[in-house]
Amino acid sequence: MNEQASHNLSMRSRKQLALEGVRHVSSFTDNEIILETSMGMLILKGEGLHITQLSLDTGTIEVEGFFTALNYTESKGKGKGKGLLGRILK
């Protein structure tokens, strides 16, 4: 499976989200779901979020609720994820 090509996200009316390319669900609450995807970490924020389907075998997830934000972040490795002070004091 080509990891880069398998990442697809579809949203309907800010209430239903389907995503391909999921590797791991790091955490989830009613207000935030953190996923590791083939394109980096993805943070879903909203209200009343719940996972309706999840298959890590196929890398798919479906989530319902009201979405207020989707944010991709890079994986935290050496030098990444440091605040301003950490970068200044290398």
Biopython code that builds the backbone (N, CA, C, O; Angstrom):
import numpy as np
from Bio.PDB.StructureBuilder import StructureBuilder

atoms = [
    (1, "MET", "N", (0.840, -1.186, 0.000)),
    (1, "MET", "CA", (0.000, 0.000, 0.000)),
    (1, "MET", "C", (0.876, 1.237, 0.000)),
    (1, "MET", "O", (1.813, 1.335, 0.793)),
    (2, "ASN", "N", (0.587, 2.165, -0.866)),
    (2, "ASN", "CA", (1.317, 3.423, -0.930)),
    (2, "ASN", "C", (0.733, 4.371, 0.101)),
    (2, "ASN", "O", (-0.390, 4.847, -0.061)),
    (3, "GLU", "N", (1.493, 4.654, 1.176)),
    (3, "GLU", "CA", (1.009, 5.459, 2.286)),
    (3, "GLU", "C", (0.611, 6.868, 1.860)),
    (3, "GLU", "O", (-0.410, 7.373, 2.326)),
    (4, "GLN", "N", (1.380, 7.516, 0.993)),
    (4, "GLN", "CA", (1.067, 8.875, 0.585)),
    (4, "GLN", "C", (-0.247, 8.924, -0.194)),
    (4, "GLN", "O", (-1.058, 9.826, 0.021)),
    (5, "ALA", "N", (-0.462, 7.984, -1.077)),
    (5, "ALA", "CA", (-1.653, 8.003, -1.921)),
    (5, "ALA", "C", (-2.907, 7.609, -1.151)),
    (5, "ALA", "O", (-4.011, 7.903, -1.608)),
    (6, "SER", "N", (-2.777, 6.956, -0.002)),
    (6, "SER", "CA", (-3.941, 6.433, 0.697)),
    (6, "SER", "C", (-4.582, 7.435, 1.651)),
    (6, "SER", "O", (-5.534, 7.084, 2.348)),
    (7, "HIS", "N", (-4.090, 8.666, 1.702)),
    (7, "HIS", "CA", (-4.629, 9.644, 2.639)),
    (7, "HIS", "C", (-5.725, 10.473, 1.976)),
    (7, "HIS", "O", (-5.454, 11.289, 1.095)),
    (8, "ASN", "N", (-6.959, 10.255, 2.409)),
    (8, "ASN", "CA", (-8.106, 10.990, 1.889)),
    (8, "ASN", "C", (-9.002, 11.394, 3.043)),
    (8, "ASN", "O", (-9.203, 10.625, 3.983)),
    (9, "LEU", "N", (-9.538, 12.599, 2.972)),
    (9, "LEU", "CA", (-10.431, 13.109, 3.999)),
    (9, "LEU", "C", (-11.678, 13.657, 3.334)),
    (9, "LEU", "O", (-11.595, 14.411, 2.364)),
    (10, "SER", "N", (-12.836, 13.276, 3.859)),
    (10, "SER", "CA", (-14.100, 13.742, 3.326)),
    (10, "SER", "C", (-14.974, 14.202, 4.490)),
    (10, "SER", "O", (-15.105, 13.499, 5.492)),
    (11, "MET", "N", (-15.579, 15.402, 4.351)),
    (11, "MET", "CA", (-16.437, 15.917, 5.405)),
    (11, "MET", "C", (-17.764, 16.367, 4.798)),
    (11, "MET", "O", (-17.804, 16.934, 3.706)),
    (12, "ARG", "N", (-18.854, 16.102, 5.531)),
    (12, "ARG", "CA", (-20.179, 16.529, 5.109)),
    (12, "ARG", "C", (-20.773, 17.453, 6.170)),
    (12, "ARG", "O", (-20.965, 17.049, 7.317)),
    (13, "SER", "N", (-21.060, 18.682, 5.785)),
    (13, "SER", "CA", (-21.767, 19.653, 6.622)),
    (13, "SER", "C", (-21.151, 19.837, 8.012)),
    (13, "SER", "O", (-21.869, 20.138, 8.965)),
    (14, "ARG", "N", (-19.858, 19.664, 8.138)),
    (14, "ARG", "CA", (-19.144, 19.799, 9.420)),
    (14, "ARG", "C", (-19.667, 18.847, 10.492)),
    (14, "ARG", "O", (-19.436, 19.062, 11.682)),
    (15, "LYS", "N", (-20.384, 17.776, 10.067)),
    (15, "LYS", "CA", (-20.981, 16.853, 11.029)),
    (15, "LYS", "C", (-20.546, 15.410, 10.843)),
    (15, "LYS", "O", (-20.681, 14.608, 11.768)),
    (16, "GLN", "N", (-20.030, 15.058, 9.676)),
    (16, "GLN", "CA", (-19.586, 13.694, 9.411)),
    (16, "GLN", "C", (-18.240, 13.746, 8.708)),
    (16, "GLN", "O", (-18.058, 14.489, 7.744)),
    (17, "LEU", "N", (-17.304, 12.956, 9.197)),
    (17, "LEU", "CA", (-15.966, 12.936, 8.614)),
    (17, "LEU", "C", (-15.556, 11.493, 8.354)),
    (17, "LEU", "O", (-15.736, 10.626, 9.210)),
    (18, "ALA", "N", (-15.008, 11.239, 7.179)),
    (18, "ALA", "CA", (-14.448, 9.937, 6.826)),
    (18, "ALA", "C", (-12.997, 10.170, 6.423)),
    (18, "ALA", "O", (-12.693, 11.088, 5.660)),
    (19, "LEU", "N", (-12.111, 9.338, 6.940)),
    (19, "LEU", "CA", (-10.682, 9.519, 6.709)),
    (19, "LEU", "C", (-10.017, 8.193, 6.390)),
    (19, "LEU", "O", (-10.263, 7.191, 7.062)),
    (20, "GLU", "N", (-9.180, 8.185, 5.371)),
    (20, "GLU", "CA", (-8.347, 7.036, 5.018)),
    (20, "GLU", "C", (-6.897, 7.408, 5.301)),
    (20, "GLU", "O", (-6.513, 8.569, 5.161)),
    (21, "GLY", "N", (-6.102, 6.440, 5.694)),
    (21, "GLY", "CA", (-4.691, 6.678, 5.972)),
    (21, "GLY", "C", (-4.397, 6.777, 7.458)),
    (21, "GLY", "O", (-3.351, 7.297, 7.848)),
    (22, "VAL", "N", (-5.306, 6.284, 8.294)),
    (22, "VAL", "CA", (-5.123, 6.319, 9.749)),
    (22, "VAL", "C", (-4.198, 5.178, 10.166)),
    (22, "VAL", "O", (-4.390, 4.030, 9.767)),
    (23, "ARG", "N", (-3.201, 5.508, 10.967)),
    (23, "ARG", "CA", (-2.283, 4.500, 11.495)),
    (23, "ARG", "C", (-2.566, 4.162, 12.953)),
    (23, "ARG", "O", (-2.395, 3.023, 13.386)),
    (24, "HIS", "N", (-3.008, 5.190, 13.713)),
    (24, "HIS", "CA", (-3.178, 4.998, 15.160)),
    (24, "HIS", "C", (-4.068, 6.100, 15.719)),
    (24, "HIS", "O", (-3.981, 7.249, 15.284)),
    (25, "VAL", "N", (-4.924, 5.759, 16.679)),
    (25, "VAL", "CA", (-5.706, 6.757, 17.401)),
    (25, "VAL", "C", (-4.976, 6.995, 18.716)),
    (25, "VAL", "O", (-4.945, 6.111, 19.572)),
    (26, "SER", "N", (-4.388, 8.175, 18.889)),
    (26, "SER", "CA", (-3.606, 8.483, 20.086)),
    (26, "SER", "C", (-4.494, 8.761, 21.285)),
    (26, "SER", "O", (-4.222, 8.273, 22.382)),
    (27, "SER", "N", (-5.563, 9.547, 21.089)),
    (27, "SER", "CA", (-6.496, 9.817, 22.178)),
    (27, "SER", "C", (-7.798, 10.344, 21.606)),
    (27, "SER", "O", (-7.846, 10.827, 20.475)),
    (28, "PHE", "N", (-8.861, 10.244, 22.409)),
    (28, "PHE", "CA", (-10.125, 10.790, 21.964)),
    (28, "PHE", "C", (-11.008, 11.151, 23.151)),
    (28, "PHE", "O", (-11.054, 10.441, 24.157)),
    (29, "THR", "N", (-11.697, 12.259, 23.008)),
    (29, "THR", "CA", (-12.702, 12.720, 23.956)),
    (29, "THR", "C", (-13.873, 13.241, 23.125)),
    (29, "THR", "O", (-13.851, 13.168, 21.896)),
    (30, "ASP", "N", (-14.885, 13.763, 23.796)),
    (30, "ASP", "CA", (-16.025, 14.347, 23.084)),
    (30, "ASP", "C", (-15.640, 15.614, 22.326)),
    (30, "ASP", "O", (-16.343, 16.030, 21.405)),
    (31, "ASN", "N", (-14.509, 16.233, 22.720)),
    (31, "ASN", "CA", (-14.099, 17.510, 22.132)),
    (31, "ASN", "C", (-12.855, 17.437, 21.257)),
    (31, "ASN", "O", (-12.568, 18.381, 20.521)),
    (32, "GLU", "N", (-12.102, 16.320, 21.323)),
    (32, "GLU", "CA", (-10.845, 16.254, 20.571)),
    (32, "GLU", "C", (-10.465, 14.807, 20.290)),
    (32, "GLU", "O", (-10.547, 13.944, 21.164)),
    (33, "ILE", "N", (-10.047, 14.562, 19.052)),
    (33, "ILE", "CA", (-9.536, 13.250, 18.648)),
    (33, "ILE", "C", (-8.179, 13.485, 18.011)),
    (33, "ILE", "O", (-8.049, 14.301, 17.099)),
    (34, "ILE", "N", (-7.154, 12.763, 18.495)),
    (34, "ILE", "CA", (-5.801, 12.894, 17.953)),
    (34, "ILE", "C", (-5.452, 11.599, 17.231)),
    (34, "ILE", "O", (-5.482, 10.514, 17.812)),
    (35, "LEU", "N", (-5.120, 11.741, 15.946)),
    (35, "LEU", "CA", (-4.834, 10.598, 15.087)),
    (35, "LEU", "C", (-3.438, 10.697, 14.489)),
    (35, "LEU", "O", (-2.963, 11.785, 14.166)),
    (36, "GLU", "N", (-2.794, 9.556, 14.349)),
    (36, "GLU", "CA", (-1.568, 9.492, 13.558)),
    (36, "GLU", "C", (-1.980, 8.997, 12.186)),
    (36, "GLU", "O", (-2.561, 7.919, 12.056)),
    (37, "THR", "N", (-1.677, 9.793, 11.147)),
    (37, "THR", "CA", (-2.031, 9.425, 9.784)),
    (37, "THR", "C", (-0.773, 9.275, 8.938)),
    (37, "THR", "O", (0.336, 9.553, 9.395)),
    (38, "SER", "N", (-0.960, 8.840, 7.717)),
    (38, "SER", "CA", (0.172, 8.699, 6.801)),
    (38, "SER", "C", (0.750, 10.055, 6.400)),
    (38, "SER", "O", (1.834, 10.112, 5.819)),
    (39, "MET", "N", (0.042, 11.149, 6.702)),
    (39, "MET", "CA", (0.518, 12.495, 6.379)),
    (39, "MET", "C", (0.855, 13.306, 7.631)),
    (39, "MET", "O", (0.960, 14.530, 7.555)),
    (40, "GLY", "N", (1.023, 12.657, 8.765)),
    (40, "GLY", "CA", (1.358, 13.342, 10.009)),
    (40, "GLY", "C", (0.240, 13.235, 11.027)),
    (40, "GLY", "O", (-0.768, 12.568, 10.792)),
    (41, "MET", "N", (0.424, 13.892, 12.154)),
    (41, "MET", "CA", (-0.575, 13.882, 13.213)),
    (41, "MET", "C", (-1.727, 14.802, 12.804)),
    (41, "MET", "O", (-1.511, 15.865, 12.222)),
    (42, "LEU", "N", (-2.942, 14.380, 13.116)),
    (42, "LEU", "CA", (-4.134, 15.156, 12.800)),
    (42, "LEU", "C", (-4.959, 15.303, 14.064)),
    (42, "LEU", "O", (-5.304, 14.312, 14.708)),
    (43, "ILE", "N", (-5.277, 16.539, 14.419)),
    (43, "ILE", "CA", (-6.098, 16.825, 15.593)),
    (43, "ILE", "C", (-7.455, 17.309, 15.102)),
    (43, "ILE", "O", (-7.553, 18.311, 14.394)),
    (44, "LEU", "N", (-8.499, 16.582, 15.491)),
    (44, "LEU", "CA", (-9.867, 16.949, 15.175)),
    (44, "LEU", "C", (-10.468, 17.575, 16.421)),
    (44, "LEU", "O", (-10.415, 16.976, 17.495)),
    (45, "LYS", "N", (-11.037, 18.763, 16.304)),
    (45, "LYS", "CA", (-11.674, 19.413, 17.446)),
    (45, "LYS", "C", (-13.124, 19.692, 17.111)),
    (45, "LYS", "O", (-13.481, 19.946, 15.960)),
    (46, "GLY", "N", (-13.958, 19.639, 18.151)),
    (46, "GLY", "CA", (-15.365, 19.907, 17.940)),
    (46, "GLY", "C", (-16.178, 19.651, 19.191)),
    (46, "GLY", "O", (-15.662, 19.674, 20.308)),
    (47, "GLU", "N", (-17.454, 19.407, 18.980)),
    (47, "GLU", "CA", (-18.393, 19.164, 20.063)),
    (47, "GLU", "C", (-19.147, 17.871, 19.792)),
    (47, "GLU", "O", (-19.604, 17.634, 18.674)),
    (48, "GLY", "N", (-19.277, 17.038, 20.813)),
    (48, "GLY", "CA", (-20.019, 15.790, 20.674)),
    (48, "GLY", "C", (-19.409, 14.815, 19.698)),
    (48, "GLY", "O", (-20.133, 14.069, 19.038)),
    (49, "LEU", "N", (-18.082, 14.801, 19.590)),
    (49, "LEU", "CA", (-17.401, 13.914, 18.646)),
    (49, "LEU", "C", (-17.467, 12.466, 19.128)),
    (49, "LEU", "O", (-17.239, 12.180, 20.303)),
    (50, "HIS", "N", (-17.777, 11.573, 18.218)),
    (50, "HIS", "CA", (-17.694, 10.148, 18.533)),
    (50, "HIS", "C", (-17.324, 9.362, 17.279)),
    (50, "HIS", "O", (-17.739, 9.677, 16.163)),
    (51, "ILE", "N", (-16.536, 8.340, 17.512)),
    (51, "ILE", "CA", (-16.055, 7.479, 16.431)),
    (51, "ILE", "C", (-17.152, 6.460, 16.133)),
    (51, "ILE", "O", (-17.541, 5.686, 17.007)),
    (52, "THR", "N", (-17.649, 6.463, 14.894)),
    (52, "THR", "CA", (-18.706, 5.524, 14.531)),
    (52, "THR", "C", (-18.149, 4.266, 13.878)),
    (52, "THR", "O", (-18.760, 3.200, 13.965)),
    (53, "GLN", "N", (-16.993, 4.379, 13.222)),
    (53, "GLN", "CA", (-16.322, 3.223, 12.634)),
    (53, "GLN", "C", (-14.824, 3.437, 12.687)),
    (53, "GLN", "O", (-14.330, 4.544, 12.475)),
    (54, "LEU", "N", (-14.105, 2.354, 12.974)),
    (54, "LEU", "CA", (-12.642, 2.404, 12.980)),
    (54, "LEU", "C", (-12.101, 1.054, 12.545)),
    (54, "LEU", "O", (-12.496, 0.020, 13.082)),
    (55, "SER", "N", (-11.203, 1.062, 11.579)),
    (55, "SER", "CA", (-10.496, -0.138, 11.164)),
    (55, "SER", "C", (-9.047, 0.224, 10.908)),
    (55, "SER", "O", (-8.724, 0.842, 9.894)),
    (56, "LEU", "N", (-8.180, -0.159, 11.820)),
    (56, "LEU", "CA", (-6.752, 0.105, 11.613)),
    (56, "LEU", "C", (-6.174, -0.836, 10.566)),
    (56, "LEU", "O", (-5.129, -0.547, 9.983)),
    (57, "ASP", "N", (-6.853, -1.978, 10.317)),
    (57, "ASP", "CA", (-6.407, -2.891, 9.255)),
    (57, "ASP", "C", (-6.481, -2.216, 7.889)),
    (57, "ASP", "O", (-5.587, -2.377, 7.058)),
    (58, "THR", "N", (-7.553, -1.461, 7.667)),
    (58, "THR", "CA", (-7.700, -0.761, 6.384)),
    (58, "THR", "C", (-7.303, 0.705, 6.489)),
    (58, "THR", "O", (-7.210, 1.392, 5.472)),
    (59, "GLY", "N", (-7.065, 1.200, 7.719)),
    (59, "GLY", "CA", (-6.651, 2.584, 7.917)),
    (59, "GLY", "C", (-7.771, 3.587, 7.759)),
    (59, "GLY", "O", (-7.539, 4.721, 7.338)),
    (60, "THR", "N", (-9.000, 3.175, 8.097)),
    (60, "THR", "CA", (-10.145, 4.059, 7.931)),
    (60, "THR", "C", (-10.815, 4.376, 9.260)),
    (60, "THR", "O", (-10.804, 3.570, 10.191)),
    (61, "ILE", "N", (-11.400, 5.570, 9.327)),
    (61, "ILE", "CA", (-12.158, 5.995, 10.499)),
    (61, "ILE", "C", (-13.309, 6.867, 10.029)),
    (61, "ILE", "O", (-13.193, 7.598, 9.045)),
    (62, "GLU", "N", (-14.421, 6.778, 10.747)),
    (62, "GLU", "CA", (-15.551, 7.672, 10.525)),
    (62, "GLU", "C", (-15.912, 8.285, 11.859)),
    (62, "GLU", "O", (-16.000, 7.589, 12.870)),
    (63, "VAL", "N", (-16.124, 9.602, 11.860)),
    (63, "VAL", "CA", (-16.401, 10.349, 13.086)),
    (63, "VAL", "C", (-17.620, 11.229, 12.843)),
    (63, "VAL", "O", (-17.779, 11.808, 11.768)),
    (64, "GLU", "N", (-18.480, 11.322, 13.856)),
    (64, "GLU", "CA", (-19.629, 12.212, 13.795)),
    (64, "GLU", "C", (-19.576, 13.193, 14.953)),
    (64, "GLU", "O", (-18.971, 12.910, 15.988)),
    (65, "GLY", "N", (-20.202, 14.334, 14.781)),
    (65, "GLY", "CA", (-20.231, 15.394, 15.779)),
    (65, "GLY", "C", (-20.241, 16.725, 15.040)),
    (65, "GLY", "O", (-20.540, 16.771, 13.847)),
    (66, "PHE", "N", (-19.920, 17.794, 15.735)),
    (66, "PHE", "CA", (-19.814, 19.100, 15.083)),
    (66, "PHE", "C", (-18.349, 19.524, 15.114)),
    (66, "PHE", "O", (-17.796, 19.769, 16.186)),
    (67, "PHE", "N", (-17.722, 19.612, 13.949)),
    (67, "PHE", "CA", (-16.293, 19.909, 13.847)),
    (67, "PHE", "C", (-16.036, 21.409, 13.845)),
    (67, "PHE", "O", (-16.678, 22.159, 13.110)),
    (68, "THR", "N", (-15.093, 21.838, 14.673)),
    (68, "THR", "CA", (-14.717, 23.249, 14.732)),
    (68, "THR", "C", (-13.308, 23.487, 14.204)),
    (68, "THR", "O", (-12.978, 24.611, 13.826)),
    (69, "ALA", "N", (-12.454, 22.432, 14.168)),
    (69, "ALA", "CA", (-11.084, 22.608, 13.671)),
    (69, "ALA", "C", (-10.473, 21.273, 13.277)),
    (69, "ALA", "O", (-10.731, 20.242, 13.898)),
    (70, "LEU", "N", (-9.659, 21.317, 12.233)),
    (70, "LEU", "CA", (-8.812, 20.197, 11.813)),
    (70, "LEU", "C", (-7.409, 20.754, 11.713)),
    (70, "LEU", "O", (-7.184, 21.744, 11.017)),
    (71, "ASN", "N", (-6.460, 20.133, 12.400)),
    (71, "ASN", "CA", (-5.112, 20.678, 12.422)),
    (71, "ASN", "C", (-4.087, 19.562, 12.223)),
    (71, "ASN", "O", (-4.011, 18.623, 13.016)),
    (72, "TYR", "N", (-3.300, 19.681, 11.149)),
    (72, "TYR", "CA", (-2.194, 18.748, 10.927)),
    (72, "TYR", "C", (-0.958, 19.277, 11.628)),
    (72, "TYR", "O", (-0.666, 20.472, 11.571)),
    (73, "THR", "N", (-0.235, 18.389, 12.288)),
    (73, "THR", "CA", (1.031, 18.746, 12.910)),
    (73, "THR", "C", (2.065, 17.711, 12.501)),
    (73, "THR", "O", (1.731, 16.574, 12.168)),
    (74, "GLU", "N", (3.309, 18.119, 12.531)),
    (74, "GLU", "CA", (4.390, 17.184, 12.217)),
    (74, "GLU", "C", (4.667, 16.333, 13.449)),
    (74, "GLU", "O", (4.438, 16.767, 14.578)),
    (75, "SER", "N", (5.158, 15.125, 13.224)),
    (75, "SER", "CA", (5.543, 14.278, 14.346)),
    (75, "SER", "C", (6.667, 14.947, 15.104)),
    (75, "SER", "O", (7.547, 15.572, 14.513)),
    (76, "LYS", "N", (6.632, 14.812, 16.410)),
    (76, "LYS", "CA", (7.664, 15.456, 17.224)),
    (76, "LYS", "C", (8.914, 14.579, 17.257)),
    (76, "LYS", "O", (8.941, 13.520, 17.884)),
    (77, "GLY", "N", (9.930, 15.048, 16.574)),
    (77, "GLY", "CA", (11.209, 14.368, 16.556)),
    (77, "GLY", "C", (12.260, 15.300, 17.097)),
    (77, "GLY", "O", (11.935, 16.296, 17.743)),
    (78, "LYS", "N", (13.512, 14.994, 16.845)),
    (78, "LYS", "CA", (14.595, 15.860, 17.314)),
    (78, "LYS", "C", (14.445, 17.254, 16.730)),
    (78, "LYS", "O", (14.358, 17.421, 15.514)),
    (79, "GLY", "N", (14.415, 18.244, 17.595)),
    (79, "GLY", "CA", (14.356, 19.626, 17.165)),
    (79, "GLY", "C", (12.968, 20.115, 16.815)),
    (79, "GLY", "O", (12.748, 21.321, 16.707)),
    (80, "LYS", "N", (12.036, 19.211, 16.637)),
    (80, "LYS", "CA", (10.680, 19.620, 16.299)),
    (80, "LYS", "C", (9.858, 19.688, 17.573)),
    (80, "LYS", "O", (10.142, 18.990, 18.547)),
    (81, "GLY", "N", (8.842, 20.529, 17.558)),
    (81, "GLY", "CA", (7.950, 20.625, 18.686)),
    (81, "GLY", "C", (8.473, 21.472, 19.824)),
    (81, "GLY", "O", (7.832, 21.540, 20.872)),
    (82, "LYS", "N", (9.617, 22.123, 19.657)),
    (82, "LYS", "CA", (10.166, 22.979, 20.691)),
    (82, "LYS", "C", (9.520, 24.345, 20.617)),
    (82, "LYS", "O", (9.185, 24.826, 19.534)),
    (83, "GLY", "N", (9.346, 24.965, 21.761)),
    (83, "GLY", "CA", (8.815, 26.322, 21.791)),
    (83, "GLY", "C", (9.890, 27.307, 21.369)),
    (83, "GLY", "O", (11.020, 26.924, 21.065)),
    (84, "LEU", "N", (9.525, 28.570, 21.354)),
    (84, "LEU", "CA", (10.451, 29.627, 20.960)),
    (84, "LEU", "C", (11.696, 29.615, 21.835)),
    (84, "LEU", "O", (12.807, 29.713, 21.316)),
    (85, "LEU", "N", (11.537, 29.497, 23.147)),
    (85, "LEU", "CA", (12.671, 29.494, 24.055)),
    (85, "LEU", "C", (13.604, 28.302, 23.784)),
    (85, "LEU", "O", (14.826, 28.440, 23.828)),
    (86, "GLY", "N", (13.010, 27.130, 23.502)),
    (86, "GLY", "CA", (13.819, 25.957, 23.192)),
    (86, "GLY", "C", (14.632, 26.114, 21.932)),
    (86, "GLY", "O", (15.752, 25.611, 21.857)),
    (87, "ARG", "N", (14.096, 26.802, 20.936)),
    (87, "ARG", "CA", (14.829, 27.018, 19.687)),
    (87, "ARG", "C", (15.940, 28.047, 19.884)),
    (87, "ARG", "O", (17.005, 27.927, 19.278)),
    (88, "ILE", "N", (15.705, 29.056, 20.723)),
    (88, "ILE", "CA", (16.709, 30.084, 20.983)),
    (88, "ILE", "C", (17.886, 29.510, 21.755)),
    (88, "ILE", "O", (19.036, 29.871, 21.505)),
    (89, "LEU", "N", (17.598, 28.618, 22.693)),
    (89, "LEU", "CA", (18.651, 28.089, 23.583)),
    (89, "LEU", "C", (19.205, 26.756, 23.117)),
    (89, "LEU", "O", (19.542, 25.913, 23.948)),
    (90, "LYS", "N", (19.310, 26.540, 21.824)),
    (90, "LYS", "CA", (19.825, 25.283, 21.260)),
    (90, "LYS", "C", (21.123, 24.873, 21.894)),
    (90, "LYS", "O", (21.688, 23.841, 21.533)),
]
sb = StructureBuilder()
sb.init_structure("model")
sb.init_model(0)
sb.init_chain("A")
sb.init_seg("    ")
for serial, (resi, resn, name, xyz) in enumerate(atoms, 1):
    if name == "N":
        sb.init_residue(resn, " ", resi, " ")
    sb.init_atom(name, np.array(xyz, "f"), 0.0, 1.0, " ", f" {name:<3s}", serial, name[0])
structure = sb.get_structure()
